[in-house]
Amino acid sequence: MISRRLKASYYTLFHYPMKLNAFRHRVFPSHRVNTKVQLGPGQKNYIDGWVNVDANFVTAKIDIWADISGMLPFRSASVDAFYSHHVIEHLPDPLAVLKEARRLIAPGGRLLVETQNVASRFARLMGRRWQHYKHAEHLYHFDPATVRRLLDAAGFDVIENRAGLAGKYVSLDFVVERASRVHPIASAILAPLRAVGRRAVYVNLFDEMIVVAAPRTT
């Protein structure tokens, strides 16, 4: 895990190069029509056929290097869809980023935001042991009401908010590791799974949200 201080140093060092690169892409766009943009793909969530934008050029797989918390590298009303996978909880000013997405999204476009749900039953059951309480990384925790207010303030109308599609495939090693956060006994019981730790299983704890929103037209 990278410390906040190290992240801040990185963004300070590369602030102007990223800003210049974003400006270059706005002036000379390489993606002109039907642009679909993922904000913050990180190391594992690159989407083929989309324009993947991230500040991390070291370990992430990206198409455009830019600070997604700043002015994005696209022209107004040029993006058909934005997708962010567990990004907004990391941003110092998620409202500013969503307002920027609203400026860039084309009429009829869609915004998809995936984030954790701090009001979910599983989050309440786990309390402080909930796996999404990563205070060194997550600056915000959202629930359906707060994410709706955030999107409303940014100029979007929520079309749907679903937890049923927010599951994921994870390795059994990952399951055992997360079980240790619940209780050492849980980890001990599941420890034999490490023998086939690379095998993936589908998990949905219904503690995450996929929110679909449309730009408000009135």
C-alpha positions as CSV (number, residue, x, y, z in Angstrom):
1,M,0.0,0.0,0.0
2,I,1.3,3.4,-1.0
3,S,1.2,6.0,1.8
4,R,-0.7,9.3,1.3
5,R,2.5,11.2,1.6
6,L,4.2,9.3,-1.2
7,K,1.1,9.7,-3.4
8,A,1.1,13.5,-2.7
9,S,4.8,13.7,-3.7
10,Y,4.0,11.8,-6.9
11,Y,1.2,14.2,-7.9
12,T,3.3,17.2,-7.0
13,L,6.2,16.0,-9.1
14,F,4.1,15.1,-12.2
15,H,1.4,17.7,-11.9
16,Y,2.5,19.8,-14.8
17,P,3.6,16.9,-17.1
18,M,0.1,15.3,-16.7
19,K,-1.6,18.6,-17.2
20,L,0.4,19.2,-20.4
21,N,-0.4,15.7,-21.7
22,A,-4.1,16.1,-21.0
23,F,-4.0,19.5,-22.9
24,R,-2.3,17.8,-25.8
25,H,-5.1,15.2,-26.1
26,R,-7.8,17.8,-25.9
27,V,-6.2,19.8,-28.8
28,F,-5.2,16.8,-30.9
29,P,-7.8,14.1,-29.8
30,S,-6.9,10.6,-30.8
31,H,-10.4,9.3,-30.1
32,R,-13.0,11.4,-31.9
33,V,-16.4,9.6,-32.0
34,N,-18.3,7.2,-29.7
35,T,-15.7,7.6,-27.0
36,K,-16.1,5.5,-23.9
37,V,-13.9,6.4,-21.0
38,Q,-12.8,4.5,-17.9
39,L,-11.4,6.6,-15.2
40,G,-8.7,4.9,-13.1
41,P,-8.3,1.4,-14.5
42,G,-5.4,0.7,-12.2
43,Q,-3.5,-2.6,-12.7
44,K,-6.3,-5.0,-13.3
45,N,-9.3,-3.3,-14.8
46,Y,-8.3,-2.2,-18.3
47,I,-11.2,-2.4,-20.7
48,D,-10.5,-3.1,-24.4
49,G,-12.3,-0.7,-26.7
50,W,-12.5,2.0,-24.1
51,V,-10.1,4.9,-23.4
52,N,-8.5,4.1,-20.1
53,V,-7.2,7.2,-18.2
54,D,-5.0,7.0,-15.1
55,A,-2.3,9.0,-13.4
56,N,-0.4,5.8,-12.7
57,F,1.9,5.1,-15.7
58,V,4.2,2.8,-13.7
59,T,2.1,-0.2,-13.0
60,A,-1.3,0.5,-14.5
61,K,-2.3,-0.3,-18.1
62,I,-3.5,2.9,-19.6
63,D,-4.2,4.7,-22.9
64,I,-3.9,8.3,-21.7
65,W,-1.7,9.5,-18.8
66,A,-3.6,12.2,-16.9
67,D,-4.6,13.2,-13.5
68,I,-8.3,12.3,-13.4
69,S,-8.9,14.7,-10.5
70,G,-8.0,17.6,-12.9
71,M,-9.3,18.8,-16.3
72,L,-9.8,15.6,-18.3
73,P,-8.2,15.1,-21.7
74,F,-11.4,15.3,-23.8
75,R,-13.5,17.9,-25.5
76,S,-16.9,19.0,-24.2
77,A,-19.8,16.7,-25.1
78,S,-17.4,14.2,-26.7
79,V,-17.8,11.2,-24.4
80,D,-20.6,8.7,-24.7
81,A,-20.0,6.9,-21.5
82,F,-17.9,7.2,-18.4
83,Y,-17.1,4.3,-16.0
84,S,-15.3,4.5,-12.7
85,H,-14.5,1.3,-10.8
86,H,-13.9,2.1,-7.1
87,V,-12.4,5.5,-7.8
88,I,-14.6,8.2,-6.3
89,E,-13.9,7.1,-2.7
90,H,-10.2,7.8,-3.3
91,L,-10.6,11.3,-4.7
92,P,-10.1,14.4,-2.6
93,D,-12.9,16.2,-4.5
94,P,-15.2,13.6,-6.1
95,L,-17.8,16.3,-6.9
96,A,-15.3,18.3,-9.0
97,V,-14.5,15.1,-11.0
98,L,-18.1,14.3,-11.6
99,K,-18.9,17.9,-12.7
100,E,-16.0,17.6,-15.2
101,A,-17.5,14.3,-16.4
102,R,-20.9,16.1,-16.8
103,R,-19.2,18.8,-18.9
104,L,-17.7,16.2,-21.2
105,I,-20.5,13.7,-21.6
106,A,-22.6,13.8,-24.8
107,P,-26.4,14.1,-24.8
108,G,-27.8,10.7,-24.1
109,G,-24.6,9.5,-22.6
110,R,-24.3,7.5,-19.4
111,L,-22.1,7.5,-16.3
112,L,-21.5,4.3,-14.4
113,V,-20.0,4.5,-10.9
114,E,-19.1,1.5,-8.8
115,T,-18.3,2.1,-5.2
116,Q,-18.8,0.6,-1.7
117,N,-22.0,0.9,0.3
118,V,-21.3,1.8,3.9
119,A,-25.0,1.3,4.8
120,S,-25.2,-2.2,3.5
121,R,-26.2,-5.1,5.8
122,F,-22.8,-6.7,5.5
123,A,-21.0,-3.4,6.4
124,R,-23.2,-3.0,9.5
125,L,-22.7,-6.6,10.4
126,M,-18.9,-6.3,10.2
127,G,-18.6,-2.9,11.8
128,R,-15.0,-1.7,12.0
129,R,-13.8,-5.0,10.5
130,W,-15.5,-4.3,7.2
131,Q,-13.0,-4.8,4.4
132,H,-13.7,-1.5,2.7
133,Y,-12.6,0.5,5.8
134,K,-9.2,1.3,4.3
135,H,-8.5,4.6,5.9
136,A,-5.1,5.0,4.3
137,E,-6.8,4.8,0.9
138,H,-10.5,5.7,1.1
139,L,-11.2,9.3,1.8
140,Y,-15.0,8.8,1.6
141,H,-17.6,6.1,2.2
142,F,-20.9,6.3,0.3
143,D,-24.4,4.9,0.7
144,P,-27.3,5.1,-1.8
145,A,-28.5,8.4,-0.4
146,T,-25.1,10.2,-0.3
147,V,-24.1,9.0,-3.8
148,R,-27.4,10.2,-5.2
149,R,-26.9,13.6,-3.6
150,L,-23.4,13.7,-5.0
151,L,-24.5,12.9,-8.5
152,D,-27.4,15.3,-8.2
153,A,-25.0,18.1,-7.3
154,A,-22.8,17.2,-10.3
155,G,-25.8,17.5,-12.7
156,F,-26.8,13.9,-13.1
157,D,-30.0,12.0,-12.5
158,V,-29.7,8.5,-11.1
159,I,-31.4,5.9,-13.3
160,E,-30.6,2.8,-11.2
161,N,-28.5,1.7,-8.3
162,R,-28.0,-2.1,-8.1
163,A,-25.9,-4.3,-5.7
164,G,-26.8,-7.5,-7.5
165,L,-24.4,-6.9,-10.3
166,A,-21.5,-5.7,-8.1
167,G,-20.0,-9.1,-7.4
168,K,-16.6,-10.2,-8.6
169,Y,-14.4,-13.2,-9.2
170,V,-11.6,-13.4,-6.5
171,S,-9.0,-16.0,-5.8
172,L,-9.3,-18.3,-2.9
173,D,-6.1,-16.9,-1.5
174,F,-7.9,-13.6,-1.4
175,V,-10.9,-15.1,0.4
176,V,-8.6,-16.6,3.1
177,E,-6.8,-13.3,3.5
178,R,-10.0,-11.3,4.0
179,A,-11.3,-13.9,6.4
180,S,-8.4,-13.2,8.7
181,R,-9.8,-9.6,9.0
182,V,-13.0,-11.1,10.3
183,H,-11.5,-13.4,12.9
184,P,-8.4,-15.6,13.2
185,I,-10.6,-18.7,13.6
186,A,-12.3,-18.0,10.2
187,S,-8.9,-17.8,8.6
188,A,-7.8,-21.0,10.2
189,I,-10.9,-22.8,9.1
190,L,-10.5,-21.7,5.5
191,A,-6.7,-22.1,5.4
192,P,-6.9,-25.5,3.5
193,L,-8.2,-23.5,0.5
194,R,-4.7,-22.1,0.0
195,A,-3.9,-25.5,-1.7
196,V,-6.0,-24.3,-4.6
197,G,-5.5,-20.6,-3.9
198,R,-5.3,-19.5,-7.5
199,R,-8.8,-20.8,-8.3
200,A,-11.4,-18.0,-8.6
201,V,-14.8,-18.0,-7.2
202,Y,-17.7,-15.5,-7.6
203,V,-18.4,-13.5,-4.5
204,N,-21.1,-10.9,-3.9
205,L,-21.6,-9.6,-0.4
206,F,-24.1,-6.9,-1.6
207,D,-21.9,-4.3,0.0
208,E,-21.1,-2.5,-3.2
209,M,-23.1,-0.4,-5.6
210,I,-23.2,0.0,-9.4
211,V,-24.9,3.3,-10.1
212,V,-26.1,4.3,-13.6
213,A,-26.8,8.0,-14.1
214,A,-27.7,10.3,-17.0
215,P,-26.8,14.0,-17.5
216,R,-29.7,16.2,-16.4
217,T,-31.1,18.1,-19.4
218,T,-33.3,20.6,-17.6
